Amino acid sequence: MMDEKTIRKEVIKFWDATGDHYDEQPFHGVMSKEEETEWMSFFKNIIPPGSEKILEVGGGTGFVALRLASLGYHVKCSDISNGMIARAKRKAKEQGLEDLTEFYICDAQDTGEADNSFDVVINRQMMWMLPNPEKALADWIRVVKPGGKVIIIAGDGSKSDDDEDDKKETGKSSNMSGQKTGMMSKKDKMDEESNEAPQWFSDELLNSLPMVRGDKTPEEFMKRDDAVLEVITLDDIQEAEDKALEKMTGEKRKRSPRKVYILTKEK
Ligand SMILES: C[S@@+](CC[C@H](N)C(=O)[O-])C[C@H]1O[C@@H](n2cnc3c(N)ncnc32)[C@H](O)[C@@H]1O
């Protein structure tokens, strides 16, 4: 088992080398107009009206932050990887969204933000990578205002075709479920190799991550006494993503359902 410091180092190494081509990968960036429409309609509906301060953790190349900024929200977007944040900053400039976005480097487990200071804390496809998800969640609840929301977009913890690929490759399942499908397919892994970027996370790293190990279900990881948990599915987005992948590659992949876990902090 890796300690937290080593996990952080390995995670940063991988994402630093990925930033420049992340957006071109299916399930990372958007591959079709339909996907874009579905994501924008999701973001329009998910942010409570009147939200003024939004914090994104593990924001990567700005997938969420830049879309929220295009809707007029001010977003503070953080990530642990310089490579990912550098790309997000370039995109903010290209899209004329610099005034509505702020980017900085920080560990999602310890944002260093003031108590009760944000209306919303949001993240997409990153929580499974945390060595201590409960610690991170406690921090996000701490910084959100009473009545504010922590919004987590993630897989549902069930198995997908990518897990089957892993089984064939390594003789065992990573049990990392839809989270990984949202991250990188086998084809993507091969593309990574040809670009001489680091390969996928090692088995040792994967086995050091509590959500990948499946110590508990994602819902069990999210449950807290000081917040109300609501879970919704992202069927329309997932359908649009699957269609786009099939059109691009002819590949029909069965992915585990993507979900949104919404925690409303008690007043
Ligand atoms: C799959 S990408 C998702 C990026 C972005 N949220 C999106 O939806 O496109 C995962 C991101 O989580 C970041 N990450 C991983 N561990 C982190 C940590 N402990 N603190 C902050 N960011 C982290 C990575 O650097 C990477 O940018």
The ligand as an SDF file (V2000), in Angstrom:
LIG
                    3D

 27 29  0  0  0  0  0  0  0  0999 V2000
  -10.4150   12.7580  -14.5570 C   0  0  0  0  0  0  0  0  0  0  0  0
   -9.7110   14.2850  -14.1780 S   0  0  0  0  0  0  0  0  0  0  0  0
  -11.1730   15.2450  -14.0050 C   0  0  0  0  0  0  0  0  0  0  0  0
  -10.9290   16.6970  -14.3000 C   0  0  0  0  0  0  0  0  0  0  0  0
  -12.1860   17.5480  -14.2970 C   0  0  0  0  0  0  0  0  0  0  0  0
  -12.8420   17.4990  -13.0150 N   0  0  0  0  0  0  0  0  0  0  0  0
  -13.1460   17.1340  -15.3810 C   0  0  0  0  0  0  0  0  0  0  0  0
  -14.3040   16.8910  -15.0730 O   0  0  0  0  0  0  0  0  0  0  0  0
  -12.7400   17.0650  -16.5600 O   0  0  0  0  0  0  0  0  0  0  0  0
   -9.2130   14.1110  -12.4820 C   0  0  0  0  0  0  0  0  0  0  0  0
   -8.5620   15.3580  -11.9270 C   0  0  0  0  0  0  0  0  0  0  0  0
   -8.4610   15.2160  -10.5090 O   0  0  0  0  0  0  0  0  0  0  0  0
   -7.2480   15.8190  -10.1070 C   0  0  0  0  0  0  0  0  0  0  0  0
   -6.8730   15.2990   -8.7900 N   0  0  0  0  0  0  0  0  0  0  0  0
   -6.5370   14.0410   -8.4410 C   0  0  0  0  0  0  0  0  0  0  0  0
   -6.2630   13.9500   -7.1310 N   0  0  0  0  0  0  0  0  0  0  0  0
   -6.4300   15.2030   -6.6260 C   0  0  0  0  0  0  0  0  0  0  0  0
   -6.2940   15.7700   -5.3390 C   0  0  0  0  0  0  0  0  0  0  0  0
   -5.9240   15.0400   -4.2870 N   0  0  0  0  0  0  0  0  0  0  0  0
   -6.5480   17.0780   -5.1830 N   0  0  0  0  0  0  0  0  0  0  0  0
   -6.9160   17.8350   -6.2320 C   0  0  0  0  0  0  0  0  0  0  0  0
   -7.0540   17.3710   -7.4970 N   0  0  0  0  0  0  0  0  0  0  0  0
   -6.8180   16.0590   -7.6830 C   0  0  0  0  0  0  0  0  0  0  0  0
   -6.2800   15.4210  -11.2150 C   0  0  0  0  0  0  0  0  0  0  0  0
   -5.1290   16.2240  -11.2080 O   0  0  0  0  0  0  0  0  0  0  0  0
   -7.1560   15.6020  -12.4460 C   0  0  0  0  0  0  0  0  0  0  0  0
   -7.0660   16.9030  -12.9430 O   0  0  0  0  0  0  0  0  0  0  0  0
  1  2  1  0
  2  3  1  0
  2 10  1  0
  3  4  1  0
  4  5  1  0
  5  6  1  0
  5  7  1  0
  7  8  2  0
  7  9  1  0
 10 11  1  0
 11 12  1  0
 11 26  1  0
 12 13  1  0
 13 14  1  0
 13 24  1  0
 14 15  1  0
 14 23  1  0
 15 16  2  0
 16 17  1  0
 17 18  1  0
 17 23  2  0
 18 19  1  0
 18 20  2  0
 20 21  1  0
 21 22  2  0
 22 23  1  0
 24 25  1  0
 24 26  1  0
 26 27  1  0
M  CHG  2   2   1   9  -1
M  END
$$$$
